[in-house]
Amino acid sequence: MNSRSVNKKVMPKQGPRSEALLIERFFSRRLRLSQVRVLVAIASAGQLKLVAEEMNVTPAAVSKQISEMEDALKHPILQRSGNGVVLTELGHLLARRGRELLDQLDRTRVEVEAMCTGQAGRIGIGAGYSLSALIFPALAFTLKRQTPNVTLSLKEGTFSYLAPMLADSTIDLVVARYTTHRLISSFRQQTIFQDPMVVVCSAHHPLAAKSDVGWADLEGLPWILPEAGSPNREYLERDLAQHGLTVPPGCVESQTWTMNLELLTIYPFLAMLPLTLTRKYRFVTPMRVLPVSMEAGLGAVKAVWREDSDDVLVDLALQTLHRNARDAWNDVGIVQQSQPGR
């Protein structure tokens, strides 16, 4: 097809089933990126000659690309209009989607180049207070090794605090336990591993020497408590109530796990900590995990990201989280929950 015959091509009629097969074959086998580039260029320039000059090919070569697409689809894509050409309704649809595809490819090229060369890029990652010490060092080490010049922004806080930052793109990924109350439709989440919450005391606590400890033994003992209103606090108070207990006076409220470990060494407190922390720091702060079971559902650690995110660094971070859960954290009892990927 040349530029003079654009408006003269008559396409044979096809039955619905045959037409569907032609379209499927076109997109799965015959469509080429060069055709997409030509069609998008025509949508912008409006003349085959200008497109040919821009792409450094002949007008006949441009016409051939369009002709191949029309032959495959059995529908016209262009029509002549004066000295130029205009897109049909189908042509406009293909050009619009083609431009989106080329934009995505260009962004991917930039991101892949940054990841492979270590030249650029930024990723913001948030984690809960009890997770940051476990997540950030291993994640930062792997990302910096693979993309040495990528800037990492690490933030710590509850999911309620981090979720608005994720929504407005201040950060790109959050690792948290309790996400349901702030999980919006534009977020996606995936369970990375299981890390149950447990009740602990110092190795020097009177309960540490007992062979059989139940909830009744905890009555009236002081706690290091999560902040009032936090999910951890709600779960703990619910567990206490189920066993006929209440939060006693004389407790300490603290969200900082490093301080909690120190407090355990100076006073006979009880505390609720993730199992991973108790195992990771058992030689720094000798403690005992008491054999009282906490509410089911406290153990899932999840990664949350934006549904519309197409950042390769987010994919890399997710893969790293899964790999670390499988390999580097086996010694602290983490159980991997699902496979990497979005």
C-alpha atoms as a printed R data frame, in Angstrom:
    type eleno elety resid chain resno       x       y      z
1   ATOM     1    CA   MET     A     1   0.000   0.000  0.000
2   ATOM     2    CA   ASN     A     2   1.325   3.465 -0.857
3   ATOM     3    CA   SER     A     3   0.172   6.851  0.359
4   ATOM     4    CA   ARG     A     4  -2.172   7.302 -2.639
5   ATOM     5    CA   SER     A     5  -4.054   4.067 -2.039
6   ATOM     6    CA   VAL     A     6  -4.687   4.470  1.686
7   ATOM     7    CA   ASN     A     7  -8.357   5.314  1.220
8   ATOM     8    CA   LYS     A     8  -9.055   2.787 -1.558
9   ATOM     9    CA   LYS     A     9  -8.374  -0.464  0.258
10  ATOM    10    CA   VAL     A    10 -11.546  -2.553  0.712
11  ATOM    11    CA   MET     A    11 -11.459  -5.051  3.540
12  ATOM    12    CA   PRO     A    12 -13.382  -8.347  3.188
13  ATOM    13    CA   LYS     A    13 -16.122  -9.072  5.705
14  ATOM    14    CA   GLN     A    14 -15.310 -11.579  8.442
15  ATOM    15    CA   GLY     A    15 -17.543 -13.598 10.735
16  ATOM    16    CA   PRO     A    16 -17.303 -12.847 14.481
17  ATOM    17    CA   ARG     A    17 -15.357 -16.029 15.247
18  ATOM    18    CA   SER     A    18 -12.949 -15.584 12.345
19  ATOM    19    CA   GLU     A    19 -12.437 -11.939 13.247
20  ATOM    20    CA   ALA     A    20 -11.651 -12.809 16.864
21  ATOM    21    CA   LEU     A    21  -9.070 -15.355 15.708
22  ATOM    22    CA   LEU     A    22  -7.471 -12.796 13.387
23  ATOM    23    CA   ILE     A    23  -7.213 -10.244 16.194
24  ATOM    24    CA   GLU     A    24  -5.760 -12.799 18.612
25  ATOM    25    CA   ARG     A    25  -3.189 -13.900 16.030
26  ATOM    26    CA   PHE     A    26  -2.288 -10.289 15.249
27  ATOM    27    CA   PHE     A    27  -1.507  -9.387 18.866
28  ATOM    28    CA   SER     A    28   0.151 -12.669 19.821
29  ATOM    29    CA   ARG     A    29   2.266 -13.273 16.693
30  ATOM    30    CA   ARG     A    30   2.274 -10.527 14.092
31  ATOM    31    CA   LEU     A    31   2.357  -7.127 15.790
32  ATOM    32    CA   ARG     A    32   5.855  -5.629 15.819
33  ATOM    33    CA   LEU     A    33   7.230  -2.746 17.827
34  ATOM    34    CA   SER     A    34   8.305  -0.999 14.612
35  ATOM    35    CA   GLN     A    35   4.655  -0.934 13.489
36  ATOM    36    CA   VAL     A    36   3.620   0.625 16.786
37  ATOM    37    CA   ARG     A    37   6.258   3.341 16.406
38  ATOM    38    CA   VAL     A    38   5.113   4.104 12.854
39  ATOM    39    CA   LEU     A    39   1.447   4.335 13.850
40  ATOM    40    CA   VAL     A    40   2.178   6.636 16.804
41  ATOM    41    CA   ALA     A    41   4.323   8.852 14.567
42  ATOM    42    CA   ILE     A    42   1.528   9.078 11.968
43  ATOM    43    CA   ALA     A    43  -0.939  10.092 14.677
44  ATOM    44    CA   SER     A    44   1.358  13.007 15.551
45  ATOM    45    CA   ALA     A    45   2.544  14.070 12.076
46  ATOM    46    CA   GLY     A    46  -0.523  13.349  9.933
47  ATOM    47    CA   GLN     A    47   1.588  12.770  6.782
48  ATOM    48    CA   LEU     A    48   3.401   9.630  5.659
49  ATOM    49    CA   LYS     A    49   6.181  11.693  4.078
50  ATOM    50    CA   LEU     A    50   6.949  13.500  7.337
51  ATOM    51    CA   VAL     A    51   6.952  10.208  9.245
52  ATOM    52    CA   ALA     A    52   9.307   8.681  6.681
53  ATOM    53    CA   GLU     A    53  11.711  11.615  7.000
54  ATOM    54    CA   GLU     A    54  11.584  11.475 10.785
55  ATOM    55    CA   MET     A    55  12.285   7.732 10.839
56  ATOM    56    CA   ASN     A    56  14.831   7.912  7.999
57  ATOM    57    CA   VAL     A    57  12.945   5.462  5.766
58  ATOM    58    CA   THR     A    58  11.000   5.763  2.512
59  ATOM    59    CA   PRO     A    59   7.269   6.580  2.406
60  ATOM    60    CA   ALA     A    60   6.776   3.152  0.818
61  ATOM    61    CA   ALA     A    61   8.314   1.509  3.894
62  ATOM    62    CA   VAL     A    62   5.928   3.423  6.152
63  ATOM    63    CA   SER     A    63   2.971   2.440  3.970
64  ATOM    64    CA   LYS     A    64   4.058  -1.189  4.073
65  ATOM    65    CA   GLN     A    65   4.047  -1.225  7.879
66  ATOM    66    CA   ILE     A    66   0.477   0.092  7.978
67  ATOM    67    CA   SER     A    67  -0.623  -2.220  5.163
68  ATOM    68    CA   GLU     A    68   0.636  -5.252  7.083
69  ATOM    69    CA   MET     A    69  -1.397  -4.207 10.123
70  ATOM    70    CA   GLU     A    70  -4.543  -3.659  8.044
71  ATOM    71    CA   ASP     A    71  -4.110  -6.977  6.251
72  ATOM    72    CA   ALA     A    72  -3.735  -8.765  9.580
73  ATOM    73    CA   LEU     A    73  -6.775  -7.091 11.179
74  ATOM    74    CA   LYS     A    74  -8.916  -6.920  8.003
75  ATOM    75    CA   HIS     A    75  -9.898  -3.373  8.989
76  ATOM    76    CA   PRO     A    76  -8.655   0.030  7.762
77  ATOM    77    CA   ILE     A    77  -6.421   2.043 10.059
78  ATOM    78    CA   LEU     A    78  -5.839   5.139  7.859
79  ATOM    79    CA   GLN     A    79  -7.895   7.232  5.452
80  ATOM    80    CA   ARG     A    80  -6.665   9.931  3.069
81  ATOM    81    CA   SER     A    81  -7.604  13.519  3.864
82  ATOM    82    CA   GLY     A    82  -6.315  16.181  1.450
83  ATOM    83    CA   ASN     A    83  -2.516  16.062  1.445
84  ATOM    84    CA   GLY     A    84  -2.367  13.953  4.577
85  ATOM    85    CA   VAL     A    85  -3.934  10.961  6.256
86  ATOM    86    CA   VAL     A    86  -6.244  10.598  9.245
87  ATOM    87    CA   LEU     A    87  -6.698   7.676 11.564
88  ATOM    88    CA   THR     A    88  -9.885   5.669 11.595
89  ATOM    89    CA   GLU     A    89 -11.563   4.967 14.936
90  ATOM    90    CA   LEU     A    90  -9.564   1.740 15.114
91  ATOM    91    CA   GLY     A    91  -6.407   3.619 14.178
92  ATOM    92    CA   HIS     A    92  -6.956   6.141 16.982
93  ATOM    93    CA   LEU     A    93  -7.395   3.323 19.503
94  ATOM    94    CA   LEU     A    94  -4.240   1.540 18.376
95  ATOM    95    CA   ALA     A    95  -2.234   4.781 18.332
96  ATOM    96    CA   ARG     A    96  -3.386   5.780 21.817
97  ATOM    97    CA   ARG     A    97  -2.530   2.382 23.299
98  ATOM    98    CA   GLY     A    98   0.667   2.300 21.293
99  ATOM    99    CA   ARG     A    99   1.776   5.624 22.766
100 ATOM   100    CA   GLU     A   100   1.102   4.264 26.262
101 ATOM   101    CA   LEU     A   101   3.147   1.179 25.431
102 ATOM   102    CA   LEU     A   102   6.076   3.225 24.147
103 ATOM   103    CA   ASP     A   103   5.951   5.447 27.244
104 ATOM   104    CA   GLN     A   104   6.056   2.378 29.478
105 ATOM   105    CA   LEU     A   105   8.955   0.928 27.522
106 ATOM   106    CA   ASP     A   106  10.868   4.179 27.785
107 ATOM   107    CA   ARG     A   107  10.359   4.340 31.556
108 ATOM   108    CA   THR     A   108  11.407   0.716 31.830
109 ATOM   109    CA   ARG     A   109  14.530   1.416 29.781
110 ATOM   110    CA   VAL     A   110  15.518   4.238 32.129
111 ATOM   111    CA   GLU     A   111  14.861   2.126 35.229
112 ATOM   112    CA   VAL     A   112  16.668  -0.934 33.876
113 ATOM   113    CA   GLU     A   113  19.618   1.232 32.891
114 ATOM   114    CA   ALA     A   114  19.678   2.715 36.392
115 ATOM   115    CA   MET     A   115  19.446  -0.693 38.032
116 ATOM   116    CA   CYS     A   116  22.094  -2.332 35.839
117 ATOM   117    CA   THR     A   117  24.578   0.531 35.888
118 ATOM   118    CA   GLY     A   118  23.884   1.787 39.411
119 ATOM   119    CA   GLN     A   119  23.660   5.331 38.075
120 ATOM   120    CA   ALA     A   120  20.354   6.588 39.419
121 ATOM   121    CA   GLY     A   121  17.085   5.841 41.133
122 ATOM   122    CA   ARG     A   122  15.335   6.208 44.470
123 ATOM   123    CA   ILE     A   123  13.090   3.974 46.543
124 ATOM   124    CA   GLY     A   124  11.321   4.743 49.802
125 ATOM   125    CA   ILE     A   125  10.541   1.861 52.164
126 ATOM   126    CA   GLY     A   126   8.627   1.945 55.432
127 ATOM   127    CA   ALA     A   127   8.394  -0.679 58.163
128 ATOM   128    CA   GLY     A   128   6.746  -1.160 61.531
129 ATOM   129    CA   TYR     A   129   8.699  -0.490 64.713
130 ATOM   130    CA   SER     A   130   9.254  -4.155 65.517
131 ATOM   131    CA   LEU     A   131  10.152  -4.988 61.912
132 ATOM   132    CA   SER     A   132  12.574  -2.247 60.951
133 ATOM   133    CA   ALA     A   133  15.621  -3.775 62.659
134 ATOM   134    CA   LEU     A   134  14.926  -7.073 60.954
135 ATOM   135    CA   ILE     A   135  13.960  -5.721 57.530
136 ATOM   136    CA   PHE     A   136  16.120  -2.680 56.849
137 ATOM   137    CA   PRO     A   137  19.714  -3.925 57.285
138 ATOM   138    CA   ALA     A   138  19.359  -6.997 55.066
139 ATOM   139    CA   LEU     A   139  17.244  -5.131 52.511
140 ATOM   140    CA   ALA     A   140  19.606  -2.151 52.353
141 ATOM   141    CA   PHE     A   141  22.633  -4.428 52.002
142 ATOM   142    CA   THR     A   142  21.150  -6.323 49.047
143 ATOM   143    CA   LEU     A   143  19.795  -3.259 47.240
144 ATOM   144    CA   LYS     A   144  23.044  -1.314 47.643
145 ATOM   145    CA   ARG     A   145  25.063  -4.269 46.406
146 ATOM   146    CA   GLN     A   146  22.938  -4.596 43.260
147 ATOM   147    CA   THR     A   147  22.249  -0.883 42.690
148 ATOM   148    CA   PRO     A   148  25.033   0.977 44.535
149 ATOM   149    CA   ASN     A   149  23.981   4.502 43.551
150 ATOM   150    CA   VAL     A   150  20.277   4.126 44.238
151 ATOM   151    CA   THR     A   151  19.103   6.342 47.097
152 ATOM   152    CA   LEU     A   152  17.258   4.532 49.894
153 ATOM   153    CA   SER     A   153  14.770   6.385 52.080
154 ATOM   154    CA   LEU     A   154  13.869   4.310 55.154
155 ATOM   155    CA   LYS     A   155  10.987   5.290 57.433
156 ATOM   156    CA   GLU     A   156   9.718   3.689 60.624
157 ATOM   157    CA   GLY     A   157   6.191   3.800 62.024
158 ATOM   158    CA   THR     A   158   2.802   2.152 62.269
159 ATOM   159    CA   PHE     A   159   0.898   1.309 59.105
160 ATOM   160    CA   SER     A   160  -1.580   4.080 59.933
161 ATOM   161    CA   TYR     A   161   1.334   6.526 59.840
162 ATOM   162    CA   LEU     A   162   2.984   5.061 56.729
163 ATOM   163    CA   ALA     A   163  -0.122   4.395 54.593
164 ATOM   164    CA   PRO     A   164  -0.722   8.064 53.610
165 ATOM   165    CA   MET     A   165   2.943   8.310 52.554
166 ATOM   166    CA   LEU     A   166   2.479   5.236 50.389
167 ATOM   167    CA   ALA     A   167  -0.690   6.675 48.860
168 ATOM   168    CA   ASP     A   168   0.959   9.979 47.869
169 ATOM   169    CA   SER     A   169   4.158   8.270 46.588
170 ATOM   170    CA   THR     A   170   6.390   9.613 49.361
171 ATOM   171    CA   ILE     A   171   7.387   5.990 49.875
172 ATOM   172    CA   ASP     A   172   7.017   3.037 47.520
173 ATOM   173    CA   LEU     A   173   6.710  -0.017 49.756
174 ATOM   174    CA   VAL     A   174   5.631  -0.759 53.330
175 ATOM   175    CA   VAL     A   175   6.337  -3.863 55.401
176 ATOM   176    CA   ALA     A   176   3.829  -4.195 58.239
177 ATOM   177    CA   ARG     A   177   1.727  -6.572 60.298
178 ATOM   178    CA   TYR     A   178  -1.632  -4.864 60.673
179 ATOM   179    CA   THR     A   179  -2.796  -3.445 57.366
180 ATOM   180    CA   THR     A   180  -6.523  -4.137 57.017
181 ATOM   181    CA   HIS     A   181  -7.729  -0.967 58.751
182 ATOM   182    CA   ARG     A   182  -5.881   1.298 56.279
183 ATOM   183    CA   LEU     A   183  -5.801  -0.934 53.187
184 ATOM   184    CA   ILE     A   184  -7.398   0.971 50.291
185 ATOM   185    CA   SER     A   185  -8.337  -0.270 46.832
186 ATOM   186    CA   SER     A   186  -5.260   1.290 45.207
187 ATOM   187    CA   PHE     A   187  -2.943  -0.831 47.390
188 ATOM   188    CA   ARG     A   188  -1.804  -4.384 46.830
189 ATOM   189    CA   GLN     A   189  -0.413  -6.604 49.560
190 ATOM   190    CA   GLN     A   190   1.337  -9.930 49.872
191 ATOM   191    CA   THR     A   191   2.297 -11.987 52.922
192 ATOM   192    CA   ILE     A   192   6.073 -12.365 53.125
193 ATOM   193    CA   PHE     A   193   6.507 -14.544 56.205
194 ATOM   194    CA   GLN     A   194   4.956 -15.611 59.499
195 ATOM   195    CA   ASP     A   195   6.357 -14.109 62.699
196 ATOM   196    CA   PRO     A   196   4.079 -14.744 65.698
197 ATOM   197    CA   MET     A   197   3.900 -12.402 68.665
198 ATOM   198    CA   VAL     A   198   4.914 -13.985 71.973
199 ATOM   199    CA   VAL     A   199   4.940 -13.040 75.656
200 ATOM   200    CA   VAL     A   200   8.449 -12.786 77.112
201 ATOM   201    CA   CYS     A   201  10.194 -12.001 80.346
202 ATOM   202    CA   SER     A   202  13.813 -11.595 81.369
203 ATOM   203    CA   ALA     A   203  15.807 -14.734 82.154
204 ATOM   204    CA   HIS     A   204  15.973 -13.382 85.736
205 ATOM   205    CA   HIS     A   205  12.195 -12.910 86.077
206 ATOM   206    CA   PRO     A   206  10.501 -15.129 88.712
207 ATOM   207    CA   LEU     A   207   8.389 -16.758 85.964
208 ATOM   208    CA   ALA     A   208  11.488 -17.744 83.980
209 ATOM   209    CA   ALA     A   209  12.275 -20.527 86.451
210 ATOM   210    CA   LYS     A   210   8.759 -22.004 86.418
211 ATOM   211    CA   SER     A   211   8.280 -25.122 84.317
212 ATOM   212    CA   ASP     A   212   4.580 -24.575 83.696
213 ATOM   213    CA   VAL     A   213   3.278 -21.056 83.103
214 ATOM   214    CA   GLY     A   214  -0.306 -20.149 82.226
215 ATOM   215    CA   TRP     A   215  -2.240 -16.923 81.766
216 ATOM   216    CA   ALA     A   216  -3.328 -16.994 85.410
217 ATOM   217    CA   ASP     A   217   0.318 -16.628 86.458
218 ATOM   218    CA   LEU     A   218   0.457 -13.251 84.690
219 ATOM   219    CA   GLU     A   219  -2.236 -11.634 86.839
220 ATOM   220    CA   GLY     A   220  -1.136  -8.327 88.357
221 ATOM   221    CA   LEU     A   221   2.352  -8.384 86.837
222 ATOM   222    CA   PRO     A   222   3.614  -5.165 85.193
223 ATOM   223    CA   TRP     A   223   3.919  -4.998 81.405
224 ATOM   224    CA   ILE     A   224   5.824  -3.056 78.805
225 ATOM   225    CA   LEU     A   225   2.767  -2.100 76.776
226 ATOM   226    CA   PRO     A   226   2.299  -1.009 73.172
227 ATOM   227    CA   GLU     A   227   0.787   2.462 72.809
228 ATOM   228    CA   ALA     A   228  -2.896   2.781 73.670
229 ATOM   229    CA   GLY     A   229  -5.040   2.411 70.543
230 ATOM   230    CA   SER     A   230  -2.384   0.560 68.562
231 ATOM   231    CA   PRO     A   231  -3.272  -2.833 67.016
232 ATOM   232    CA   ASN     A   232  -0.759  -4.601 69.280
233 ATOM   233    CA   ARG     A   233  -2.342  -3.035 72.367
234 ATOM   234    CA   GLU     A   234  -5.831  -4.025 71.226
235 ATOM   235    CA   TYR     A   235  -4.749  -7.618 70.598
236 ATOM   236    CA   LEU     A   236  -3.012  -7.849 73.979
237 ATOM   237    CA   GLU     A   237  -5.960  -6.422 75.916
238 ATOM   238    CA   ARG     A   238  -8.284  -8.805 74.062
239 ATOM   239    CA   ASP     A   239  -6.104 -11.776 74.998
240 ATOM   240    CA   LEU     A   240  -5.966 -10.654 78.618
241 ATOM   241    CA   ALA     A   241  -9.750 -10.226 78.747
242 ATOM   242    CA   GLN     A   242 -10.316 -13.688 77.277
243 ATOM   243    CA   HIS     A   243  -8.432 -15.099 80.257
244 ATOM   244    CA   GLY     A   244 -10.130 -12.902 82.846
245 ATOM   245    CA   LEU     A   245  -7.239 -10.454 83.184
246 ATOM   246    CA   THR     A   246  -6.852  -6.691 82.811
247 ATOM   247    CA   VAL     A   247  -3.926  -4.354 82.320
248 ATOM   248    CA   PRO     A   248  -2.593  -3.719 85.843
249 ATOM   249    CA   PRO     A   249  -1.335  -0.373 87.143
250 ATOM   250    CA   GLY     A   250   2.365   0.404 87.082
251 ATOM   251    CA   CYS     A   251   3.016  -0.466 83.427
252 ATOM   252    CA   VAL     A   252   5.242   1.303 80.895
253 ATOM   253    CA   GLU     A   253   4.069   2.254 77.379
254 ATOM   254    CA   SER     A   254   6.779   2.011 74.723
255 ATOM   255    CA   GLN     A   255   6.873   1.448 70.971
256 ATOM   256    CA   THR     A   256  10.675   1.296 70.776
257 ATOM   257    CA   TRP     A   257  11.845  -2.307 70.724
258 ATOM   258    CA   THR     A   258  15.447  -1.442 71.688
259 ATOM   259    CA   MET     A   259  14.216   0.301 74.827
260 ATOM   260    CA   ASN     A   260  11.862  -2.590 75.552
261 ATOM   261    CA   LEU     A   261  14.783  -5.017 75.545
262 ATOM   262    CA   GLU     A   262  16.683  -2.773 77.953
263 ATOM   263    CA   LEU     A   263  13.662  -2.406 80.240
264 ATOM   264    CA   LEU     A   264  13.385  -6.178 80.491
265 ATOM   265    CA   THR     A   265  16.880  -6.314 81.988
266 ATOM   266    CA   ILE     A   266  16.308  -3.729 84.738
267 ATOM   267    CA   TYR     A   267  12.853  -4.644 86.042
268 ATOM   268    CA   PRO     A   268  10.623  -7.762 86.120
269 ATOM   269    CA   PHE     A   269   8.380  -6.669 83.260
270 ATOM   270    CA   LEU     A   270   6.435  -8.805 80.832
271 ATOM   271    CA   ALA     A   271   6.437  -7.793 77.175
272 ATOM   272    CA   MET     A   272   4.842  -8.785 73.893
273 ATOM   273    CA   LEU     A   273   7.491  -9.103 71.167
274 ATOM   274    CA   PRO     A   274   7.816 -10.730 67.746
275 ATOM   275    CA   LEU     A   275   9.381 -14.181 67.939
276 ATOM   276    CA   THR     A   276  12.094 -13.088 65.506
277 ATOM   277    CA   LEU     A   277  13.305 -10.341 67.837
278 ATOM   278    CA   THR     A   278  13.457 -12.653 70.828
279 ATOM   279    CA   ARG     A   279  15.602 -15.118 68.890
280 ATOM   280    CA   LYS     A   280  17.744 -12.553 67.142
281 ATOM   281    CA   TYR     A   281  18.648 -10.765 70.397
282 ATOM   282    CA   ARG     A   282  18.530 -13.687 72.828
283 ATOM   283    CA   PHE     A   283  22.270 -13.394 73.489
284 ATOM   284    CA   VAL     A   284  22.130  -9.615 73.972
285 ATOM   285    CA   THR     A   285  19.118  -9.741 76.295
286 ATOM   286    CA   PRO     A   286  18.636 -13.219 77.776
287 ATOM   287    CA   MET     A   287  14.899 -13.819 77.967
288 ATOM   288    CA   ARG     A   288  12.337 -16.563 78.095
289 ATOM   289    CA   VAL     A   289   9.353 -17.000 75.812
290 ATOM   290    CA   LEU     A   290   6.446 -17.912 78.074
291 ATOM   291    CA   PRO     A   291   4.225 -20.813 76.915
292 ATOM   292    CA   VAL     A   292   1.020 -18.784 76.630
293 ATOM   293    CA   SER     A   293  -0.584 -18.669 73.210
294 ATOM   294    CA   MET     A   294  -1.663 -15.347 71.771
295 ATOM   295    CA   GLU     A   295  -4.517 -14.609 69.387
296 ATOM   296    CA   ALA     A   296  -4.186 -16.240 65.983
297 ATOM   297    CA   GLY     A   297  -3.608 -13.880 63.071
298 ATOM   298    CA   LEU     A   298  -0.883 -11.875 64.765
299 ATOM   299    CA   GLY     A   299   1.936 -13.492 62.817
300 ATOM   300    CA   ALA     A   300   1.553 -12.448 59.185
301 ATOM   301    CA   VAL     A   301   4.110  -9.891 57.976
302 ATOM   302    CA   LYS     A   302   3.017  -8.275 54.713
303 ATOM   303    CA   ALA     A   303   4.450  -6.113 51.980
304 ATOM   304    CA   VAL     A   304   2.120  -3.387 50.659
305 ATOM   305    CA   TRP     A   305   2.628  -1.292 47.524
306 ATOM   306    CA   ARG     A   306   0.572   0.835 45.141
307 ATOM   307    CA   GLU     A   307  -1.457  -0.997 42.516
308 ATOM   308    CA   ASP     A   308  -0.255   1.366 39.774
309 ATOM   309    CA   SER     A   309   3.433   1.062 40.681
310 ATOM   310    CA   ASP     A   310   5.640  -0.054 37.783
311 ATOM   311    CA   ASP     A   311   8.980   0.698 39.451
312 ATOM   312    CA   VAL     A   312  11.531  -2.074 38.903
313 ATOM   313    CA   LEU     A   313  13.110  -1.156 42.245
314 ATOM   314    CA   VAL     A   314   9.868  -2.155 44.000
315 ATOM   315    CA   ASP     A   315  10.023  -5.518 42.234
316 ATOM   316    CA   LEU     A   316  13.638  -5.891 43.295
317 ATOM   317    CA   ALA     A   317  12.761  -5.028 46.908
318 ATOM   318    CA   LEU     A   318   9.941  -7.606 46.935
319 ATOM   319    CA   GLN     A   319  12.238 -10.285 45.556
320 ATOM   320    CA   THR     A   320  14.837  -9.373 48.172
321 ATOM   321    CA   LEU     A   321  12.311  -9.616 51.010
322 ATOM   322    CA   HIS     A   322  11.310 -13.108 49.904
323 ATOM   323    CA   ARG     A   323  14.895 -14.220 49.427
324 ATOM   324    CA   ASN     A   324  15.901 -12.917 52.854
325 ATOM   325    CA   ALA     A   325  12.902 -14.633 54.443
326 ATOM   326    CA   ARG     A   326  13.953 -17.885 52.830
327 ATOM   327    CA   ASP     A   327  17.708 -17.696 53.385
328 ATOM   328    CA   ALA     A   328  19.141 -15.074 55.707
329 ATOM   329    CA   TRP     A   329  16.459 -15.293 58.427
330 ATOM   330    CA   ASN     A   330  16.087 -19.067 58.770
331 ATOM   331    CA   ASP     A   331  18.182 -18.971 61.928
332 ATOM   332    CA   VAL     A   332  15.569 -16.867 63.709
333 ATOM   333    CA   GLY     A   333  12.642 -19.072 62.820
334 ATOM   334    CA   ILE     A   334  10.946 -17.081 60.057
335 ATOM   335    CA   VAL     A   335   8.660 -19.128 57.846
336 ATOM   336    CA   GLN     A   336   8.330 -17.945 54.257
337 ATOM   337    CA   GLN     A   337   4.692 -17.637 53.265
338 ATOM   338    CA   SER     A   338   4.535 -17.024 49.522
339 ATOM   339    CA   GLN     A   339   6.620 -16.759 46.406
340 ATOM   340    CA   PRO     A   340   8.141 -13.503 45.162
341 ATOM   341    CA   GLY     A   341   6.375 -11.435 42.529
342 ATOM   342    CA   ARG     A   342   3.421  -9.103 42.318
